[in-house]
Amino acid sequence: MMQSEIKPIIEVKGVSKFFGEKTALDNINLSIKKGEFVTILGPSGCGKTTLLRLIAGFQTASEGVIRIAGEEITQTPPHKRPVNTVFQKYALFPHLNVYDNIAFGLKLKKKPKDTVLKKVKAALKMVGMTDYEYRDVNSLSGGQQQRVAIARAIVNEPEVLLLDEPLAALDLKMRKDMQMELKEMHKTLGITFVYVTHDQEEALTLSDTIVVMSEGRIQQIGTPTDIYNEPINSFVADFIGESNILNGVMVKDKLVHFCDRDFECVDEGFGENTPVDVVIRPEDLYIFPVSDMAQLRGTVQSCIFKGVHYEMVVLCHGYEFVVQDYHAFKAGTEVGMLVKPFDIHIMKKERICNTFEGKLIDET
Ligand code: ATP
């Protein structure tokens, strides 16, 4: 089946959520295909958890419609939706062992004992915790507890697994390991994952599709490469790649003025004298001892070793440029910088978009 023919499992249409005066979600339109790994990404307070809670049924939309598997469920209680949620805090029952935690929902539904046993064992195997069934959950590490929480969520074989920052409480090494395991689990289970995080790297690593949100609105929907390489506005560019964002003015097509000089670029169609945001990623700036070759000149303010590369802040034309390079330039060094035309990204100022099925509708 072609990708475009795959039916959406989740449809969110014109959904808003108000808490008194506060608009937590503003006209959200989103379509998630069956089997996709979709990540809702955005800074704290942007509304990502609220959106997940509306899909889960823990909260009700103020406006709009939500459908799961073609059925309208806007008012349906959580336990009647074909979804299950994994939270940041593992939310296990401390007085039950691993087996009973996972079996809890199945026992409530009065499933036969041998079915429960079979399903719990399969879920434990899926999360790499075979042989842990009789352990006290309090004796497990954070990562192991989160695995049990995932096993509990998948044991009912939901159509959709909702995950709200499930790795946020783990240390970096455990988080990286669990990311890979989650990706594997998604492949094996073949169900839809909707994952909430504020961690850009996590979103880029895990997702088929990323939904970037800010202040209750969707900014962009796309694949990780789309979002990284073709951010729709400077918010997305900055949030995904910690970009340098500079004020510029288009001189003409493929020529932009910023930092007191003209730069060749590849963008066109903005119109002469249009004020624009010029976005340059830290890794796209070449830095070297100052010379006549330099397009930009500045002074290094700080230099930090980041593991593989160095990250330097260079004061230049009143901007603090962030630059990444394999070579270190000490604070106080006069440096030159170069950027290639295709690494200069031009963005219309304050472009706000609304989206449905990945189409971008310009509202400005
Ligand atoms: P975080 O990453 O910090 O969890 P988030 O992106 O998940 O943030 P939400 O928790 O969805 O954001 O909150 C969105 C906005 O709605 C915030 O301004 C929050 O304060 C507000 N909000 C959320 N729940 C409620 C509530 N029950 N009552 C009032 N305001 C709320």
Residues whose N, C-alpha, C, O or C-beta is under 5 A from the ligand:
A	BS01	ATP	F19 A24 P43 S44 G45 C46 G47 K48 T49 T50
